[in-house]
């Protein structure tokens, strides 16, 4: 409990520091960027958003697969983030005792996951080149992992182990940031976000032996988490 309170307190300090930094940056830039966006700029209804990473590489801003913003009215927008992942691998394993081969093994791993977020975003000055924005909305996630391994020793005894993990989460998040339009259809933004999330996880392990002894273990966990993200910087392309 003390650890959770300390985490929330530290997150609060980070939020306040971020807001003050954004206010300072906004005040410093506004003198040089005062003005209104053009009618052509205001007519744009869609945007693809990218995160600017440490080495100035671009990746999706909200979700690893897709980050899309839809303007519904002046000062109002929806932002969708989608992340999809799927993968698998096979492996072989040899176990030596000294110079003697003791067991041989093989196995495979499979994994897939998705996360989805949907934020309602509000702009404080939709027609200005420099503006604050904030938003909130739900997010969901699910992942499934399965791994199977098989091994046999030189005496002919074998063992098969299968692990499965299922996990899903649901939460609500908030964002706060600053956006600067350096061109009619391009902008730079800095954003801070945090999420309160409930997560359910179930892990099972079944081991089967050649001498008919089987063992099954199962563990289920349910947790609440508060995640505070570091400030991230991005680029938006409007069309």
C-alpha positions in Angstrom: 0.0 0.0 0.0 2.8 2.4 0.9 4.5 1.6 -2.4 1.4 2.3 -4.3 0.9 5.6 -2.5 4.5 6.6 -3.2 4.0 5.7 -6.9 0.9 7.9 -7.1 2.6 10.7 -5.3 5.7 10.6 -7.6 3.3 10.5 -10.6 1.5 13.6 -9.3 4.8 15.4 -9.0 5.7 14.4 -12.6 2.4 15.6 -13.8 2.8 19.0 -12.1 6.4 19.3 -13.4 5.2 18.5 -16.9 2.4 21.0 -16.9 4.7 23.8 -15.6 7.3 22.9 -18.3 4.6 23.0 -21.0 3.4 26.4 -19.7 7.0 27.7 -19.8 7.6 26.4 -23.3 4.3 27.7 -24.6 4.9 31.1 -23.1 8.4 31.3 -24.7 7.2 30.2 -28.2 4.0 32.1 -28.4 5.6 35.4 -28.8 7.3 34.2 -32.0 4.4 32.0 -33.3 1.4 34.2 -32.7 -1.2 34.0 -35.4 -4.1 32.0 -36.7 -4.1 29.0 -38.9 -5.3 29.4 -42.5 -8.8 28.3 -43.7 -7.2 25.5 -45.6 -5.5 24.2 -42.5 -8.7 24.3 -40.5 -10.5 22.3 -43.2 -8.4 19.2 -42.6 -10.4 16.5 -40.8 -7.9 13.6 -40.5 -4.4 13.2 -39.1 -1.8 10.4 -38.9 0.4 10.8 -35.8 3.9 9.6 -35.4 6.2 9.5 -32.3 9.6 11.1 -32.6 12.0 8.7 -30.9 15.4 9.4 -29.4 17.3 8.9 -32.6 14.6 10.9 -34.5 13.1 7.8 -35.9 9.3 7.9 -36.5 6.9 5.3 -35.0 3.2 5.2 -34.4 2.2 7.8 -31.7 -0.7 6.0 -30.0 -0.4 2.3 -30.5 2.4 0.5 -32.4 0.4 -0.3 -35.5 -1.9 2.7 -36.1 -2.5 6.2 -34.6 -5.3 8.1 -36.3 -7.0 11.3 -35.3 -10.4 12.4 -36.6 -11.6 16.0 -36.1 -15.4 16.1 -35.6 -15.8 19.9 -34.9 -13.7 22.9 -34.0 -11.8 22.0 -30.8 -13.1 18.4 -30.7 -11.6 15.2 -32.0 -11.3 11.4 -31.6 -8.0 9.6 -31.5 -7.6 5.9 -32.1 -4.6 3.8 -31.2 -4.2 0.2 -32.3 -1.4 -2.2 -31.7 -1.3 -5.7 -33.1 1.3 -8.3 -32.5 1.8 -11.9 -33.6 4.8 -14.2 -33.6 6.2 -17.7 -33.2 9.5 -19.5 -33.0 10.9 -23.0 -32.8 14.0 -24.2 -31.0 16.2 -27.2 -30.5 18.2 -28.0 -27.3 21.1 -30.3 -26.5 22.2 -31.0 -22.9 25.7 -32.4 -22.4 27.0 -33.9 -19.2 30.7 -33.4 -19.8 31.4 -34.7 -23.3 28.3 -37.1 -23.2 25.0 -36.1 -24.7 22.4 -36.5 -21.9 19.1 -35.1 -23.3 17.8 -33.7 -26.6 14.9 -31.4 -26.8 12.8 -29.3 -29.0 10.0 -26.8 -28.6 7.9 -24.0 -30.1 6.5 -20.7 -28.9 3.4 -18.8 -30.2 2.2 -15.3 -29.2 -0.4 -12.8 -30.2 -1.7 -9.7 -28.6 -3.6 -6.5 -29.3 -4.3 -3.2 -27.5 -6.9 -0.6 -28.4 -7.4 2.9 -27.1 -9.9 5.6 -28.0 -9.5 9.2 -26.6 -11.8 12.1 -26.8 -9.5 15.1 -27.4 -10.3 18.8 -26.7 -8.4 21.8 -28.0 -8.3 25.0 -26.1 -7.7 27.3 -29.1 -8.5 25.2 -32.3 -7.7 28.1 -34.7 -4.4 29.1 -33.2 -1.0 27.8 -34.4 -0.1 27.0 -30.9 -2.6 25.4 -28.6 -3.1 23.2 -25.5 -5.1 20.0 -25.8 -6.3 17.4 -23.3 -8.3 14.2 -23.5 -9.5 11.0 -21.8 -10.9 7.7 -22.8 -10.8 3.9 -22.4 -8.3 1.4 -23.5 -8.3 -2.4 -23.8 -5.7 -5.1 -24.2 -5.4 -8.9 -24.6 -2.5 -11.3 -25.0 -2.0 -15.0 -25.3 1.2 -17.0 -25.1 1.7 -20.7 -25.6 5.0 -22.6 -25.4 5.6 -26.3 -25.7 8.9 -28.2 -25.0 9.7 -31.8 -25.4 12.9 -33.6 -24.2 14.2 -37.2 -24.0 17.2 -38.6 -22.3 19.6 -41.3 -23.4 17.6 -43.8 -21.3 14.5 -43.2 -23.3 12.6 -41.3 -20.6 10.8 -38.2 -22.0 9.1 -35.1 -20.7 6.7 -32.7 -22.3 5.9 -29.3 -20.8 3.2 -26.9 -22.0 2.8 -23.3 -20.7 -0.1 -21.0 -21.5 -0.6 -17.5 -20.4 -3.8 -15.4 -21.0 -4.0 -11.8 -20.0 -6.5 -9.0 -20.5 -6.8 -5.5 -19.2 -9.1 -2.6 -19.3 -8.5 1.0 -18.1 -9.1 4.7 -18.5 -6.4 7.1 -19.4 -5.9 10.9 -19.7 -3.6 13.0 -21.8 -2.3 16.6 -21.7 -0.2 18.3 -24.2 0.8 21.2 -26.5 0.6 21.3 -30.3 2.4 23.7 -32.6 1.5 24.0 -36.3 4.7 24.9 -38.2 2.8 24.4 -41.6 -0.8 24.3 -42.7 -0.9 20.5 -42.6 2.0 19.6 -40.2 2.4 20.0 -36.5 4.8 19.1 -33.7 3.4 18.0 -30.3 4.5 17.1 -26.8 2.3 15.0 -24.6 2.1 13.5 -21.2 -0.3 10.6 -20.4 -1.3 8.3 -17.5 -3.6 5.3 -17.2 -5.5 3.5 -14.4 -5.8 -0.1 -15.4 -7.3 -3.3 -14.1 -5.4 -6.5 -15.3 -6.4 -10.2 -15.1 -3.8 -12.8 -15.8 -4.0 -16.6 -15.8 -1.0 -18.9 -16.2 -1.1 -22.7 -16.5 1.6 -25.3 -16.7 1.1 -28.9 -17.6 4.0 -31.4 -17.4 3.7 -35.0 -18.7 6.2 -37.7 -18.1 6.9 -41.0 -19.8 6.3 -42.9 -16.5 2.6 -41.7 -16.4 3.1 -39.0 -13.8 1.4 -35.8 -14.8 1.5 -32.4 -13.0 -0.7 -29.4 -13.6 -0.3 -25.9 -12.0 -2.5 -22.9 -12.4 -2.2 -19.4 -11.1 -4.6 -16.4 -11.5 -3.7 -12.9 -10.6 -5.8 -9.7 -10.5 -4.2 -6.4 -10.1 -4.8 -2.6 -10.3 -2.0 -0.6 -11.9 -1.4 3.1 -12.4 1.0 3.8 -15.3 2.5 7.3 -15.8 4.1 7.6 -19.2 7.2 9.8 -19.8 6.6 12.9 -21.9 6.7 11.9 -25.6 7.1 14.1 -28.7 5.4 13.6 -32.0 4.6 14.8 -35.5 1.1 15.0 -37.0 0.3 15.0 -40.7 -3.2 16.4 -41.5 -5.2 15.7 -44.6 
